[in-house]
Each structure stands twice: as C-alpha cells, then as structure tokens.
Amino acid sequence: MTRNSDSEIVIDKLVDIDVSKESWNIRVQVVIIWKQTYKNNPNMFSCLNMILMDQENTCNNKKNLIIAFQALLDEGVVRQITNFGMARNEGDYMLVVHKHKINHYKTTIIHVSTPFIDRIDPFNFVSFHDLTTKIFDTRVAFDFIGQVVSTEPMRVIKDNARETRLMSMVAQDLRKMQAALWDGLALKLNNYISEHQNENAPVIILLHMAKLKTWVGQPQVDNCLFGSRLHINDDMHHISEYKEEIVQILCRNHCILKIGEGTVNMWLQVGCPNNDFVETK
C-alpha cells in the first residue's frame, strides 16, 4: 500500500488485492485492451478486457467492462480505479499470473491520472529453453521474439461459412519448435513479407501475449484468441536490440538471409533478447 502524494489517497498494490474486500483503490497502466466477441457472432463484442500493470510490475486481468467506460480506457494510459469487484483468476487459460481478476460495476469510478515516473516494461519474454522444456506456468501468456528466415504460402481454412487464416511456423535454435499465427496476425505477417520480400534486412517479429500449446505431441507457440499484438520490425527497444545481435551474428558468419515469397510455414531463430542465440555455420 502506497500513498498518492497528489491527492493523499492511499493506493493499493495489485499484488495485494484479493476477494477479501471491494474497497480497493489502484493506480495502473493499461498494457493491452481488446474487445471480446461472441463465438456465434464475431461482429458483436461481449465485453472489453484489459491487462493492467502498476509500478510494481504486477499484471492483472480485467473483464466485463461496461461500454460507458470505453472512452476513458486506452493502451498506455494510467488510470486510478476504485469500487470494483474481484473474482478468482484460475483455469487452464490464464493470461496473467495474478490469482485474481477485476470486474467493473456500474458504480466503478475511473479517474485520469498522470503517467508513472518510472517507465514500465510490459513484456515478459520466456527463453527458448524454457519454451521447449515447459519449465514455466504454461497457463499464463508470455512474449515471443524471433527472426523470420523462410516462409511458405498462407493457408485459408474454411469451417462452414467462416474462413480462418493460419500461418504455421517452425522456430529454430538448438532444437526446432512449431509456432502458428491465426487470422489477422497471419494476414499481417503475410502482407509484410510480400511487400518486403526483395529486402535483405532481417525481419524481426515480436508477439505480445503468446500462448504455449501442444500440437501433435510437440510444444507450439500460438497467438491468443483475443488481445495478442504482432510487431514486425517496429521501432521498439526490444526489436532494435534483437536485430543488432542478429546482424552481428550474420556478419560473423558472412551471410545475409533473404525472405522468400509467400508465407505460412516459416523458420525462426527465436529467444529472449540478449539470450538463446545460436550461430550457424
């Protein structure tokens, strides 16, 4: 529990909140916000969901937000929130490690707040070794970064009247691991590679909110059904740092990798920034 110097209101830490009461007062940054749609009607959304983070870097999942609050909420903003409900965060599909999640009431109050003084890093990279050995809580979402080195055409899967786009991938380090992008993220990477296929610069992708699944008995990295963000060679610290290390490796090995045409199955060299890089001879 900390005290807000501006208003002298006591601010609770996300790590401390639970179902024991409903009088919590938090000051958080919205890391990701997304609309969740109905399965039988993808054009209608059922609620808004958010991943929140405070200055202690503790994440929490917020669900069932009332439409009236939408104008006050956006990615990157800091808000002070009071008078909300709590529920347990459990099951096989948890996005964050926090044991509880927040639910809005009609009486929930949201105040605009100033940005945090210290920069918050919203990314939680899992090393390639941990992904392949599954020595982390696989129910929880993580972040994934890697270099695209080859591709195949994107697949379109038809299920009744609905079309789903699938991009299957293979990640390569000391061992190989499957990965897949679905729908909008698959199309985004497909378009990017089609537009930049004649360029020699490394293509680095960062998948924010990935999930580890099992496909044909092997671990596979997928994007979440909702909420995942795909960054491709964006001007971001983690991508720039990763790209610099990739370029150094390529220079030492006297080779330049060129993206092929199309895109579905691809090879990636993937891992944590500053970690898990393997040079090929």
C-alpha positions in Angstrom: 0.0 0.0 0.0 1.4 3.4 -1.0 0.2 7.0 -0.7 -0.6 9.2 -3.7 1.2 12.5 -3.0 -1.1 14.5 -5.2 -4.4 13.5 -3.6 -3.2 11.9 -0.4 -5.3 8.9 -1.3 -3.9 5.5 -0.3 -3.1 3.4 -3.4 -3.2 -0.4 -3.1 -0.7 -2.6 -5.0 -2.0 -5.1 -7.4 -0.1 -7.8 -5.7 -2.1 -7.2 -2.5 -5.6 -7.1 -3.9 -7.9 -10.1 -3.5 -11.5 -11.1 -2.9 -11.4 -10.2 0.8 -12.9 -6.8 0.2 -14.2 -4.4 -2.5 -12.8 -1.2 -1.3 -9.5 -1.3 -3.2 -8.0 1.7 -4.8 -5.5 1.1 -7.6 -3.4 3.2 -9.9 -2.5 1.2 -13.0 -1.3 1.5 -16.6 -3.4 -0.2 -19.3 -0.9 -2.6 -21.1 -3.3 -4.1 -23.6 -7.1 -3.6 -24.2 -9.2 -5.6 -26.5 -12.8 -6.4 -27.4 -14.0 -9.9 -26.9 -16.7 -11.1 -29.4 -19.3 -13.8 -29.2 -18.3 -17.1 -30.8 -21.6 -17.3 -32.8 -21.5 -13.6 -33.8 -17.9 -12.3 -34.3 -19.3 -8.9 -35.3 -20.7 -8.2 -31.8 -18.5 -7.8 -28.8 -19.5 -9.1 -25.4 -17.1 -7.2 -23.2 -13.8 -5.4 -23.0 -10.7 -7.0 -21.4 -7.5 -5.4 -20.3 -4.1 -6.3 -18.9 -3.1 -3.9 -16.2 0.2 -3.2 -14.6 1.3 -1.0 -11.7 4.7 0.4 -10.7 5.5 -2.9 -9.0 5.2 -4.6 -12.5 2.4 -6.9 -11.4 -0.2 -7.7 -14.1 -3.9 -8.3 -13.5 -6.7 -9.2 -15.9 -9.8 -7.0 -16.1 -13.0 -8.4 -17.6 -16.6 -7.5 -18.3 -16.1 -3.8 -18.6 -19.2 -1.6 -19.2 -19.3 0.2 -22.5 -19.6 3.5 -20.7 -16.0 3.3 -19.6 -14.6 2.7 -23.0 -13.8 6.3 -23.7 -11.7 6.5 -20.6 -9.6 3.5 -21.4 -6.8 3.1 -24.0 -3.5 1.3 -24.2 -0.7 3.1 -22.4 -2.8 5.4 -20.3 -2.6 5.5 -16.5 -5.9 5.4 -14.5 -6.9 5.4 -10.9 -9.8 2.9 -10.4 -12.0 2.4 -7.3 -15.1 0.5 -6.3 -14.7 -2.7 -8.4 -15.4 -6.3 -7.9 -12.9 -9.2 -7.6 -13.0 -12.7 -8.9 -10.6 -15.6 -8.9 -8.3 -16.0 -11.9 -8.0 -19.7 -12.4 -8.3 -22.4 -15.0 -6.3 -23.6 -18.0 -6.4 -20.4 -19.9 -4.9 -17.7 -17.6 -3.4 -14.7 -19.3 -1.5 -13.4 -16.2 -0.1 -15.0 -13.1 -2.2 -12.9 -10.6 -4.6 -15.1 -8.6 -7.5 -12.7 -9.1 -9.1 -10.6 -11.8 -11.1 -7.3 -11.6 -14.7 -6.8 -12.7 -16.4 -3.5 -13.2 -19.6 -2.4 -11.6 -21.9 0.4 -12.7 -20.6 2.3 -9.7 -17.0 1.8 -10.5 -15.1 5.1 -10.7 -12.2 5.8 -13.1 -10.0 8.9 -12.8 -7.5 10.1 -15.3 -4.0 10.0 -13.7 -0.5 11.2 -14.7 1.9 8.8 -16.2 4.2 6.8 -13.9 7.6 8.4 -13.3 9.5 5.2 -14.0 9.0 3.5 -17.3 7.1 0.2 -17.2 8.3 -2.6 -19.4 5.1 -4.6 -20.3 7.0 -7.5 -21.9 7.6 -10.9 -20.3 9.9 -12.9 -22.6 10.3 -16.6 -22.0 13.7 -18.1 -23.0 13.8 -20.6 -25.9 15.0 -23.3 -23.4 12.0 -22.7 -21.1 9.6 -22.8 -24.0 10.8 -26.2 -25.2 11.2 -27.7 -21.8 8.0 -26.1 -20.4 9.6 -25.1 -17.1 7.2 -22.2 -16.6 3.5 -21.8 -15.9 2.1 -22.6 -19.4 -1.4 -21.3 -18.5 0.0 -17.8 -18.5 0.7 -15.7 -21.6 4.2 -14.7 -22.5 6.1 -12.7 -25.1 7.9 -14.1 -28.1 10.6 -12.6 -30.3 12.4 -14.1 -33.3 13.7 -13.7 -36.8 11.8 -14.9 -39.9 14.2 -16.8 -42.2 11.9 -18.7 -44.5 8.2 -18.9 -45.4 5.6 -20.8 -47.3 2.2 -19.7 -48.6 -0.5 -18.8 -46.1 -3.4 -21.3 -45.7 -7.1 -20.4 -45.5 -9.2 -22.9 -43.6 -13.0 -23.0 -44.2 -15.2 -24.1 -41.4 -18.8 -23.9 -42.5 -19.3 -20.3 -43.7 -16.3 -19.0 -41.7 -12.8 -18.6 -43.1 -9.8 -18.8 -40.8 -6.3 -17.9 -41.9 -3.4 -20.0 -40.4 0.3 -19.4 -40.6 2.2 -22.4 -39.3 5.9 -21.8 -38.4 8.9 -23.6 -37.1 11.2 -21.9 -34.6 14.9 -22.9 -34.7 17.6 -22.7 -32.1 19.4 -25.7 -30.7 16.2 -27.6 -31.5 13.1 -26.9 -33.6 9.7 -25.9 -32.3 6.4 -25.2 -34.0 4.6 -21.9 -33.9 1.4 -20.6 -35.5 -0.3 -17.3 -36.2 -4.0 -17.1 -36.8 -6.4 -14.8 -38.7 -5.4 -11.1 -38.6 -1.9 -11.7 -37.3 -1.2 -14.3 -40.0 -2.5 -11.9 -42.7 -0.4 -9.0 -41.2 2.8 -11.0 -41.5 1.9 -12.4 -44.9 1.3 -8.8 -46.2 4.5 -7.5 -44.7 6.7 -10.2 -46.2 5.0 -9.8 -49.6 5.8 -6.1 -49.5 9.4 -6.5 -48.3 10.4 -9.8 -50.0 13.3 -8.2 -52.0 14.9 -6.6 -49.0 17.9 -8.1 -47.3 17.3 -6.7 -43.8 16.4 -9.2 -41.1 12.7 -9.4 -40.4 12.1 -9.5 -36.6 8.7 -10.2 -35.1 7.6 -9.7 -31.5 4.4 -11.4 -30.5 3.0 -9.7 -27.4 0.8 -12.2 -25.5 1.6 -15.6 -26.9 0.4 -18.9 -25.5 2.2 -22.3 -25.5 0.1 -25.1 -26.8 0.7 -28.7 -27.8 0.3 -29.8 -31.5 0.9 -33.4 -32.5 2.6 -34.0 -29.2 5.0 -31.1 -29.6 5.1 -27.6 -28.0 3.8 -24.9 -30.2 3.7 -21.1 -29.8 0.3 -19.5 -30.8 -1.2 -16.1 -30.5 -4.1 -15.8 -28.1 -7.7 -15.9 -29.4 -8.0 -12.2 -28.4 -5.6 -9.5 -27.4 -2.3 -10.6 -29.0 -0.3 -7.9 -30.7 2.2 -8.6 -33.5 5.1 -6.2 -34.1 7.2 -6.5 -37.3 10.4 -4.6 -37.4 8.7 -1.8 -35.4 10.8 1.0 -33.8 10.9 -0.7 -30.4 13.8 -1.1 -28.0 13.5 -4.9 -27.8 13.3 -5.3 -31.6 16.2 -3.0 -32.2 18.4 -4.7 -29.6 17.5 -8.2 -31.0 18.1 -7.0 -34.6 21.6 -5.7 -33.7 22.6 -9.0 -32.3 21.2 -10.8 -35.3 23.2 -8.6 -37.7 26.4 -9.2 -35.6 25.9 -13.0 -36.0 25.2 -12.7 -39.7 28.3 -10.6 -40.2 30.5 -13.1 -38.3 29.1 -15.8 -40.5 29.3 -13.8 -43.7 25.7 -14.4 -44.8 22.6 -12.4 -45.3 19.2 -14.0 -45.0 16.5 -13.1 -47.5 12.8 -13.6 -47.0 11.2 -15.9 -49.6 7.9 -15.4 -51.3 4.5 -16.3 -49.7 4.1 -17.1 -46.0 2.7 -19.8 -43.8 5.4 -22.3 -42.6 8.5 -20.4 -41.6 11.7 -20.9 -39.8 12.5 -18.6 -36.9 15.5 -18.1 -34.7 13.8 -17.2 -31.5 14.5 -16.5 -27.9 14.9 -13.8 -25.2 16.6 -10.6 -26.1 20.4 -11.0 -25.3 19.9 -14.7 -24.9 19.5 -18.0 -26.7 21.2 -17.0 -30.0 22.8 -19.8 -31.9 25.3 -19.1 -34.7 25.0 -21.3 -37.8 28.0 -22.2 -39.9 
